[in-house]
Amino acid sequence: MRIGNVSVILLLGLVNFGLLSFQLATGLRWIKVRFGVHKKTGIALVIVATLHGILALFML
């Protein structure tokens, strides 16, 4: 599956990397945010990572 000639799996992987980096930075207090923001981005990370993994498995 492609969006604009770019794989959806690649796009989800890049989003995962961004969310994971944000979680690391906020968890180590390099970036100060409220706990609610950290919690919501963690939930988004789990959802996007699950979609990324499922698509990668089924697209092989």
N, CA, C and O atoms as a GROMACS GRO file, in nm:
protein
  240
    1MET      N    1   0.085  -0.117   0.000
    1MET     CA    2   0.000   0.000   0.000
    1MET      C    3   0.090   0.124   0.000
    1MET      O    4   0.187   0.132   0.075
    2ARG      N    5   0.056   0.219  -0.085
    2ARG     CA    6   0.138   0.338  -0.100
    2ARG      C    7   0.054   0.466  -0.094
    2ARG      O    8  -0.063   0.467  -0.134
    3ILE      N    9   0.114   0.570  -0.044
    3ILE     CA   10   0.054   0.703  -0.046
    3ILE      C   11   0.155   0.794  -0.114
    3ILE      O   12   0.264   0.818  -0.061
    4GLY      N   13   0.120   0.844  -0.231
    4GLY     CA   14   0.213   0.932  -0.303
    4GLY      C   15   0.344   0.865  -0.334
    4GLY      O   16   0.450   0.928  -0.323
    5ASN      N   17   0.341   0.739  -0.372
    5ASN     CA   18   0.458   0.659  -0.407
    5ASN      C   19   0.551   0.634  -0.288
    5ASN      O   20   0.668   0.600  -0.308
    6VAL      N   21   0.502   0.649  -0.165
    6VAL     CA   22   0.578   0.619  -0.044
    6VAL      C   23   0.501   0.513   0.034
    6VAL      O   24   0.380   0.524   0.053
    7SER      N   25   0.573   0.411   0.081
    7SER     CA   26   0.510   0.301   0.153
    7SER      C   27   0.449   0.350   0.285
    7SER      O   28   0.508   0.429   0.358
    8VAL      N   29   0.328   0.299   0.314
    8VAL     CA   30   0.260   0.332   0.439
    8VAL      C   31   0.341   0.278   0.557
    8VAL      O   32   0.347   0.341   0.663
    9ILE      N   33   0.402   0.162   0.539
    9ILE     CA   34   0.483   0.102   0.646
    9ILE      C   35   0.601   0.194   0.680
    9ILE      O   36   0.634   0.212   0.797
   10LEU      N   37   0.664   0.251   0.578
   10LEU     CA   38   0.774   0.345   0.602
   10LEU      C   39   0.725   0.469   0.675
   10LEU      O   40   0.790   0.516   0.769
   11LEU      N   41   0.611   0.522   0.634
   11LEU     CA   42   0.556   0.642   0.700
   11LEU      C   43   0.525   0.614   0.847
   11LEU      O   44   0.557   0.695   0.934
   12LEU      N   45   0.462   0.497   0.874
   12LEU     CA   46   0.431   0.463   1.013
   12LEU      C   47   0.559   0.442   1.095
   12LEU      O   48   0.564   0.475   1.213
   13GLY      N   49   0.662   0.388   1.032
   13GLY     CA   50   0.790   0.371   1.100
   13GLY      C   51   0.852   0.505   1.138
   13GLY      O   52   0.908   0.520   1.246
   14LEU      N   53   0.842   0.602   1.048
   14LEU     CA   54   0.895   0.736   1.078
   14LEU      C   55   0.816   0.803   1.189
   14LEU      O   56   0.873   0.871   1.275
   15VAL      N   57   0.684   0.785   1.186
   15VAL     CA   58   0.600   0.840   1.294
   15VAL      C   59   0.636   0.773   1.427
   15VAL      O   60   0.643   0.839   1.530
   16ASN      N   61   0.658   0.641   1.424
   16ASN     CA   62   0.699   0.568   1.544
   16ASN      C   63   0.828   0.625   1.601
   16ASN      O   64   0.840   0.647   1.722
   17PHE      N   65   0.925   0.648   1.513
   17PHE     CA   66   1.053   0.702   1.559
   17PHE      C   67   1.034   0.839   1.624
   17PHE      O   68   1.094   0.868   1.727
   18GLY      N   69   0.951   0.923   1.562
   18GLY     CA   70   0.925   1.055   1.620
   18GLY      C   71   0.857   1.047   1.755
   18GLY      O   72   0.895   1.117   1.849
   19LEU      N   73   0.755   0.960   1.766
   19LEU     CA   74   0.685   0.945   1.894
   19LEU      C   75   0.776   0.886   2.001
   19LEU      O   76   0.772   0.928   2.116
   20LEU      N   77   0.857   0.789   1.962
   20LEU     CA   78   0.948   0.727   2.058
   20LEU      C   79   1.053   0.828   2.106
   20LEU      O   80   1.086   0.831   2.225
   21SER      N   81   1.103   0.910   2.015
   21SER     CA   82   1.199   1.014   2.054
   21SER      C   83   1.136   1.114   2.149
   21SER      O   84   1.198   1.157   2.246
   22PHE      N   85   1.011   1.152   2.120
   22PHE     CA   86   0.940   1.246   2.208
   22PHE      C   87   0.919   1.184   2.345
   22PHE      O   88   0.938   1.252   2.446
   23GLN      N   89   0.879   1.056   2.350
   23GLN     CA   90   0.858   0.989   2.478
   23GLN      C   91   0.989   0.984   2.559
   23GLN      O   92   0.988   1.008   2.680
   24LEU      N   93   1.098   0.955   2.493
   24LEU     CA   94   1.228   0.951   2.560
   24LEU      C   95   1.264   1.089   2.615
   24LEU      O   96   1.306   1.102   2.730
   25ALA      N   97   1.248   1.191   2.531
   25ALA     CA   98   1.284   1.326   2.573
   25ALA      C   99   1.198   1.377   2.688
   25ALA      O  100   1.248   1.445   2.777
   26THR      N  101   1.069   1.344   2.686
   26THR     CA  102   0.983   1.389   2.795
   26THR      C  103   1.003   1.304   2.920
   26THR      O  104   0.992   1.354   3.032
   27GLY      N  105   1.031   1.176   2.902
   27GLY     CA  106   1.055   1.090   3.018
   27GLY      C  107   1.182   1.126   3.092
   27GLY      O  108   1.188   1.118   3.214
   28LEU      N  109   1.286   1.166   3.017
   28LEU     CA  110   1.412   1.208   3.078
   28LEU      C  111   1.412   1.356   3.116
   28LEU      O  112   1.512   1.408   3.165
   29ARG      N  113   1.300   1.422   3.094
   29ARG     CA  114   1.279   1.563   3.127
   29ARG      C  115   1.368   1.658   3.048
   29ARG      O  116   1.402   1.767   3.095
   30TRP      N  117   1.407   1.617   2.926
   30TRP     CA  118   1.478   1.709   2.836
   30TRP      C  119   1.379   1.811   2.783
   30TRP      O  120   1.414   1.927   2.760
   31ILE      N  121   1.253   1.765   2.763
   31ILE     CA  122   1.143   1.852   2.724
   31ILE      C  123   1.040   1.842   2.835
   31ILE      O  124   0.999   1.733   2.873
   32LYS      N  125   0.998   1.955   2.887
   32LYS     CA  126   0.903   1.952   2.998
   32LYS      C  127   0.761   1.970   2.944
   32LYS      O  128   0.727   2.072   2.885
   33VAL      N  129   0.678   1.868   2.968
   33VAL     CA  130   0.538   1.872   2.930
   33VAL      C  131   0.457   1.816   3.047
   33VAL      O  132   0.510   1.752   3.137
   34ARG      N  133   0.326   1.844   3.042
   34ARG     CA  134   0.241   1.788   3.146
   34ARG      C  135   0.232   1.637   3.129
   34ARG      O  136   0.254   1.585   3.020
   35PHE      N  137   0.201   1.566   3.238
   35PHE     CA  138   0.194   1.421   3.234
   35PHE      C  139   0.087   1.373   3.137
   35PHE      O  140   0.104   1.269   3.074
   36GLY      N  141  -0.022   1.448   3.122
   36GLY     CA  142  -0.129   1.410   3.030
   36GLY      C  143  -0.082   1.403   2.886
   36GLY      O  144  -0.123   1.315   2.810
   37VAL      N  145   0.006   1.496   2.848
   37VAL     CA  146   0.060   1.496   2.712
   37VAL      C  147   0.148   1.373   2.692
   37VAL      O  148   0.140   1.306   2.589
   38HIS      N  149   0.232   1.343   2.790
   38HIS     CA  150   0.320   1.227   2.785
   38HIS      C  151   0.237   1.098   2.775
   38HIS      O  152   0.271   1.007   2.699
   39LYS      N  153   0.130   1.092   2.850
   39LYS     CA  154   0.043   0.973   2.851
   39LYS      C  155  -0.027   0.956   2.716
   39LYS      O  156  -0.032   0.845   2.663
   40LYS      N  157  -0.080   1.064   2.660
   40LYS     CA  158  -0.151   1.056   2.532
   40LYS      C  159  -0.058   1.019   2.418
   40LYS      O  160  -0.096   0.941   2.330
   41THR      N  161   0.063   1.072   2.418
   41THR     CA  162   0.156   1.034   2.311
   41THR      C  163   0.204   0.891   2.328
   41THR      O  164   0.236   0.825   2.229
   42GLY      N  165   0.208   0.841   2.450
   42GLY     CA  166   0.239   0.701   2.473
   42GLY      C  167   0.133   0.610   2.417
   42GLY      O  168   0.164   0.506   2.358
   43ILE      N  169   0.007   0.648   2.435
   43ILE     CA  170  -0.104   0.570   2.379
   43ILE      C  171  -0.099   0.574   2.226
   43ILE      O  172  -0.120   0.473   2.160
   44ALA      N  173  -0.071   0.692   2.170
   44ALA     CA  174  -0.059   0.704   2.025
   44ALA      C  175   0.056   0.618   1.973
   44ALA      O  176   0.046   0.558   1.867
   45LEU      N  177   0.166   0.613   2.048
   45LEU     CA  178   0.281   0.531   2.009
   45LEU      C  179   0.244   0.384   2.002
   45LEU      O  180   0.282   0.315   1.908
   46VAL      N  181   0.170   0.336   2.100
   46VAL     CA  182   0.129   0.195   2.101
   46VAL      C  183   0.039   0.165   1.981
   46VAL      O  184   0.055   0.061   1.916
   47ILE      N  185  -0.054   0.254   1.951
   47ILE     CA  186  -0.147   0.232   1.840
   47ILE      C  187  -0.072   0.232   1.707
   47ILE      O  188  -0.091   0.143   1.624
   48VAL      N  189   0.014   0.332   1.685
   48VAL     CA  190   0.086   0.342   1.558
   48VAL      C  191   0.186   0.226   1.544
   48VAL      O  192   0.201   0.172   1.434
   49ALA      N  193   0.252   0.188   1.652
   49ALA     CA  194   0.346   0.076   1.645
   49ALA      C  195   0.274  -0.055   1.614
   49ALA      O  196   0.327  -0.138   1.540
   50THR      N  197   0.156  -0.074   1.670
   50THR     CA  198   0.077  -0.194   1.641
   50THR      C  199   0.036  -0.197   1.494
   50THR      O  200   0.048  -0.301   1.429
   51LEU      N  201  -0.014  -0.085   1.442
   51LEU     CA  202  -0.050  -0.078   1.300
   51LEU      C  203   0.072  -0.104   1.212
   51LEU      O  204   0.063  -0.178   1.113
   52HIS      N  205   0.184  -0.046   1.246
   52HIS     CA  206   0.308  -0.063   1.172
   52HIS      C  207   0.349  -0.211   1.168
   52HIS      O  208   0.385  -0.263   1.062
   53GLY      N  209   0.343  -0.277   1.282
   53GLY     CA  210   0.380  -0.418   1.289
   53GLY      C  211   0.285  -0.508   1.213
   53GLY      O  212   0.328  -0.599   1.142
   54ILE      N  213   0.155  -0.484   1.228
   54ILE     CA  214   0.055  -0.567   1.159
   54ILE      C  215   0.068  -0.551   1.006
   54ILE      O  216   0.065  -0.649   0.933
   55LEU      N  217   0.080  -0.428   0.960
   55LEU     CA  218   0.096  -0.406   0.816
   55LEU      C  219   0.224  -0.469   0.764
   55LEU      O  220   0.225  -0.527   0.655
   56ALA      N  221   0.331  -0.458   0.840
   56ALA     CA  222   0.459  -0.516   0.796
   56ALA      C  223   0.448  -0.668   0.786
   56ALA      O  224   0.504  -0.727   0.694
   57LEU      N  225   0.378  -0.731   0.877
   57LEU     CA  226   0.362  -0.875   0.872
   57LEU      C  227   0.277  -0.919   0.754
   57LEU      O  228   0.310  -1.018   0.688
   58PHE      N  229   0.169  -0.849   0.727
   58PHE     CA  230   0.078  -0.890   0.621
   58PHE      C  231   0.124  -0.849   0.482
   58PHE      O  232   0.077  -0.905   0.383
   59MET      N  233   0.214  -0.753   0.472
   59MET     CA  234   0.260  -0.708   0.341
   59MET      C  235   0.382  -0.785   0.291
   59MET      O  236   0.427  -0.762   0.179
   60LEU      N  237   0.436  -0.876   0.372
   60LEU     CA  238   0.554  -0.952   0.328
   60LEU      C  239   0.523  -1.046   0.218
   60LEU      O  240   0.612  -1.117   0.171
   0.00000   0.00000   0.00000
